[in-house]
Amino acid sequence: MDRSQIIRIVAGIVVGGALGALMGYFGKCTSGTCPLTSTPWRGAIYGAVLGALFTSMR
């Protein structure tokens, strides 16, 4: 794994985590049935995982 690929994955994790946290903050779900937007922390975790997956696919 070269340096540019690592930077791409880390950037995907950061961007995905930030977008997930924003979705969790603004799109709170009161019933608890939507795990992505139930809390900002959970949204950040899901977003970071999805960001890592999307940037590592090639």
Backbone bond lengths (Angstrom), bond angles and torsions (degrees), N, CA, C in turn:
res aa  C-N    CA-C-N  psi(-1)  N-CA   C-N-CA  omega(-1)  CA-C   N-CA-C  phi
1 M - - - 1.445 - - 1.526 108.01 -
2 D 1.299 116.32 123.43 1.462 119.03 -178.98 1.531 111.27 -90.25
3 R 1.293 114.66 173.72 1.465 121.44 -172.87 1.527 113.06 -64.69
4 S 1.316 118.18 -38.82 1.461 120.53 -178.37 1.526 111.45 -67.06
5 Q 1.321 116.98 -34.75 1.460 120.04 178.21 1.535 110.73 -69.16
6 I 1.310 117.92 -38.52 1.461 121.30 177.47 1.526 110.26 -64.98
7 I 1.324 116.99 -41.83 1.463 121.07 178.92 1.523 109.95 -63.91
8 R 1.323 117.82 -39.95 1.459 121.45 178.10 1.519 111.94 -62.74
9 I 1.326 117.28 -42.84 1.459 121.15 -179.96 1.521 110.88 -67.15
10 V 1.327 116.99 -43.14 1.470 120.17 178.77 1.526 110.52 -64.21
11 A 1.322 117.06 -40.15 1.465 119.98 177.40 1.525 110.48 -63.85
12 G 1.313 118.05 -39.50 1.459 121.53 176.91 1.519 112.08 -63.57
13 I 1.325 116.52 -38.33 1.464 120.69 177.83 1.526 110.25 -65.56
14 V 1.324 116.88 -44.15 1.468 120.70 -178.44 1.527 110.72 -66.43
15 V 1.317 117.26 -47.63 1.462 120.54 -178.89 1.528 110.61 -66.12
16 G 1.321 116.90 -43.91 1.463 120.25 178.76 1.518 112.16 -63.56
17 G 1.316 116.84 -40.33 1.458 120.26 177.65 1.515 112.22 -64.99
18 A 1.319 116.74 -40.74 1.464 120.07 178.98 1.526 111.34 -66.58
19 L 1.319 117.23 -43.90 1.465 119.85 179.04 1.532 111.26 -66.03
20 G 1.326 116.97 -39.25 1.460 120.11 177.34 1.514 112.18 -65.12
21 A 1.325 117.11 -39.28 1.465 120.30 178.01 1.527 110.63 -65.87
22 L 1.323 117.13 -39.40 1.465 119.87 176.79 1.523 111.48 -64.33
23 M 1.321 116.32 -41.12 1.457 119.38 177.47 1.520 110.72 -64.33
24 G 1.318 117.39 -39.46 1.457 120.71 178.35 1.509 112.47 -68.49
25 Y 1.323 117.17 -31.95 1.460 120.71 -179.09 1.527 111.69 -75.70
26 F 1.315 116.64 -46.39 1.459 120.30 -175.56 1.525 113.66 -88.55
27 G 1.309 118.61 -22.86 1.459 120.77 -176.05 1.507 112.57 -112.89
28 K 1.320 117.16 48.66 1.463 120.37 -176.81 1.518 110.94 -62.44
29 C 1.299 114.68 136.88 1.455 122.42 -179.57 1.527 108.03 -104.75
30 T 1.307 117.93 122.92 1.450 120.92 -176.16 1.520 113.00 -80.97
31 S 1.318 118.07 -25.21 1.462 120.12 -177.48 1.521 112.54 -83.21
32 G 1.314 118.67 -19.03 1.460 121.62 -179.16 1.511 113.80 82.14
33 T 1.315 118.15 8.51 1.462 120.55 -177.48 1.519 113.15 -89.85
34 C 1.311 117.76 -8.79 1.456 119.98 179.24 1.541 108.48 -112.21
35 P 1.314 117.92 97.73 1.466 120.82 -172.58 1.524 114.20 -66.60
36 L 1.306 117.96 -25.74 1.464 119.24 -177.41 1.519 111.95 -70.27
37 T 1.310 117.10 -36.16 1.465 119.85 -175.38 1.523 113.15 -112.96
38 S 1.323 118.91 18.68 1.459 119.22 -178.07 1.526 111.97 -73.82
39 T 1.325 118.35 -41.75 1.466 122.24 176.26 1.521 108.80 -140.18
40 P 1.322 117.87 157.05 1.469 119.33 177.24 1.526 113.13 -63.01
41 W 1.330 117.22 -35.69 1.473 119.48 179.71 1.515 111.85 -65.94
42 R 1.314 116.51 -44.57 1.464 119.83 179.58 1.522 110.74 -67.10
43 G 1.325 117.00 -38.19 1.457 120.49 176.22 1.516 111.86 -62.98
44 A 1.340 116.41 -38.37 1.466 120.18 178.30 1.520 111.15 -65.98
45 I 1.324 117.14 -39.58 1.471 120.24 179.67 1.523 110.36 -65.92
46 Y 1.333 116.71 -48.88 1.465 119.38 178.13 1.524 111.58 -61.32
47 G 1.313 116.86 -42.00 1.461 120.50 179.28 1.513 112.61 -63.58
48 A 1.340 116.62 -40.14 1.463 120.01 178.88 1.527 111.22 -65.65
49 V 1.321 116.43 -41.24 1.470 119.49 178.73 1.524 110.44 -64.99
50 L 1.317 116.76 -45.21 1.465 119.45 178.84 1.523 111.71 -65.22
51 G 1.328 117.17 -38.43 1.464 120.45 176.50 1.512 112.18 -62.11
52 A 1.329 116.68 -41.04 1.467 120.40 177.89 1.521 111.14 -65.99
53 L 1.316 116.67 -40.31 1.471 120.18 179.02 1.525 111.59 -65.80
54 F 1.318 117.02 -44.85 1.466 120.02 -178.39 1.532 111.78 -66.00
55 T 1.326 117.51 -38.28 1.469 118.47 -177.94 1.518 112.28 -79.91
56 S 1.326 118.12 -22.88 1.465 118.49 -179.02 1.530 111.62 -85.55
57 M 1.336 118.00 -16.58 1.475 120.69 177.57 1.527 108.47 -73.21
58 R 1.307 116.04 140.31 1.452 118.49 179.97 1.483 111.67 -157.28
